[in-house]
Amino acid sequence: MTATTLFYIIIAILIIDFIIDKTLDALNAKHFKDAIPKELQDVYDETEYKKSQDYKQTNYKFGILTSSFSIVLTLAFLFLDGFEIVDKIARSYSENPIIIALIFFGIIMIGSDILTTPFSYYKTFVIEEKFGFNKTTKKTFWLDKIKGWFMMAIIGSLILSAIIWFYQSTGKHFWLYAWALITIFTVFINMFYARLIVPLFNKQTPLEEGSLRDKISKYAQTAGFTLDKIFVIDGSKRSTKANAYFSGFGSEKRVTLYDTLINDLEEEEIVAVLAHEVGHYKKKHIVFNLTASVLLTGLTLFILSLFISNPLLSQALGVETPSFHIGLIAFGILYSPLSEITNLIMNWFSRKFEYQADDYAKKTYKAAPLITSLKKLSKNSLSNLTPHKAYVFMHYSHPTLLERIKNLKR
């Protein structure tokens, strides 16, 4: 195989992925105006359903614009030897492979962010604002972006530097050391995410004493579940959309409720949502997802180790000097079809786990308040109640609202 052949394979993968994605979006959009199933007719009234349709249609059109811009930019960058230009700039500052890689990815990431930030800004302050979701101030928007840059610069640079150093030091066995490093980092972040990362962006406060906490404590005792750490996060700082999640293990185990969730739902409904989250923990879904993530990372790194030394990867992107960082980008694109398959498998498991967590909540608490909470959350986020089956199969990590309610009523 020649570098030119590999280049066109990369182009084909990018274009085919774009076509499939846009085809699925179009199929899904055709169902926006479908009649609401009878089980869900109490979710929206006529005015709210019209608003939901407008929201979906607006996001669909905006998605076409952003993804088309992205694919055109990517293809132009490839055909105009953009990677070679950036690589030469990086090499003009240093001969150290690690420094070159950091400068290279720094230029790519900053350039990409500058080009995509206007879209993100428009999405937040025009679309989300128009439909009543946005609570983000311009100050918060820019602070979030700056914090994200610093986190990426620090954490990303350390991990990338270590991986390249492993590659230089151990050759084809680098993947084992990289896997160990990423595994340790993944477990650490899963353990301490709420303690270390969340406070950078949101304020967390323990759920205050009162009837809600009493009901949660009573449920936890009934379910045989130790739950001492219940926190409320100021999600309303950015959006009116609500959420709840479980994080950590052992002594770091905690449930986090968005303040919007507390405002939108009745106390019984909040307990039902929490029972669902406890179900994920009891059914060991968190452990499964973490283990699967670690194993998939190992598989990816192993396959990477088989090809990263091949100069064709760099040459396919127009860079004559073989290097780890260029090879990494080419490999990432070539690996994406396999990555898509693993994502489909993980989404299938995720949908299955959602049913199991719902069943656990029904068994240990009640189905009725979970059903009403799901309906309220869907209504308040203007969710799509009639998605296309192919779109659900490819993209949904949760079953549709209709499927979940049918399951809960069995």
Secondary structure, DSSP 4 states (H G I P E B T S, - for coil): --HHHHHHHHHHHHHHHHHHHHHHHHHHHTTTTSPPPGGGTTT--HHHHHHHHHHHHHHHHHHHHHHHHHHHHHHHHHHTTHHHHHHHHHHTT-S-HHHHHHHHHHHHHHHHHHHHHHHHHHIIIIIHHHTT-B---HHHHHHHHHHHHHHIIIIIHHHHHHHHHHHHHHGGGHHHHHHHHHHHHHHHHHHHHHHHTHHHH--EEEPPSSHHHHHHHHHHHHTT-----EEEE-GGGTBS---EEEE--GGG-EEEEEHHHHHHS-HHHHHHHHHHHHHHHHTTHHHHHHHHHHHHHHHHHHHHHHHTT-HHHHHHTT-SS--HHHHHHHHHHHHHHHHHHHHHHHHHHHHHHHHHHHHHHHHHS-SHHHHHHHHHHHHHTT--SS--HHHHHHH-SS--HHHHHHHHT-
